[in-house]
Amino acid sequence: MSTRWAIEGPRTRDLLTYGGRVIVHGSRPELEWLIAGARIVACPRTIPPEQTIELRFHPQFEGCTWPLRREEFHR
């Protein structure tokens, strides 16, 4: 199983969720680039896949092309 990366809340240190499911992504560098300044941590293996949601399925990122194409973003 490959490492799943999650976003840790800045104050609570809880993993960020959407709809009660932990938001995860398979690429730490991509996640760090997309969510600049966020603390990215390995998602604990004790959290089963059915309790996670891939970042690409989050409504805020539905317009992105996956795999990620950075040229689609304006920074």
SULWO-V620093 format. One record per backbone hydrogen bond with DSSP energy under -0.5 kcal/mol. CO is the residue of the C=O (numbers start at 1). NH is the residue of the N-H. E is the energy in kcal/mol with one decimal. If there is no record, write none. Layout:
co=CO nh=NH e=E
co=CO nh=NH e=E
This chain:
co=4 nh=43 e=-3.4
co=5 nh=25 e=-1.8
co=6 nh=41 e=-2.4
co=7 nh=16 e=-2.9
co=8 nh=39 e=-0.7
co=9 nh=13 e=-1.1
co=14 nh=9 e=-3.4
co=16 nh=23 e=-2.3
co=18 nh=21 e=-1.5
co=21 nh=18 e=-2.5
co=22 nh=53 e=-2.8
co=23 nh=7 e=-0.6
co=24 nh=55 e=-2.7
co=25 nh=5 e=-3.0
co=26 nh=28 e=-0.5
co=27 nh=31 e=-2.2
co=28 nh=32 e=-2.8
co=29 nh=33 e=-1.9
co=30 nh=34 e=-2.8
co=31 nh=35 e=-2.5
co=33 nh=36 e=-0.6
co=34 nh=36 e=-0.5
co=35 nh=38 e=-2.0
co=38 nh=40 e=-0.7
co=39 nh=8 e=-3.0
co=41 nh=6 e=-3.4
co=44 nh=47 e=-1.8
co=46 nh=48 e=-0.8
co=48 nh=51 e=-2.4
co=49 nh=52 e=-1.8
co=51 nh=22 e=-2.3
co=53 nh=24 e=-2.5
co=54 nh=57 e=-2.1
co=55 nh=58 e=-1.8
co=58 nh=61 e=-2.0
co=59 nh=62 e=-1.1
co=61 nh=64 e=-1.6
co=65 nh=69 e=-0.5
co=68 nh=70 e=-0.6
co=69 nh=72 e=-2.1
co=70 nh=73 e=-2.0
co=73 nh=75 e=-0.6
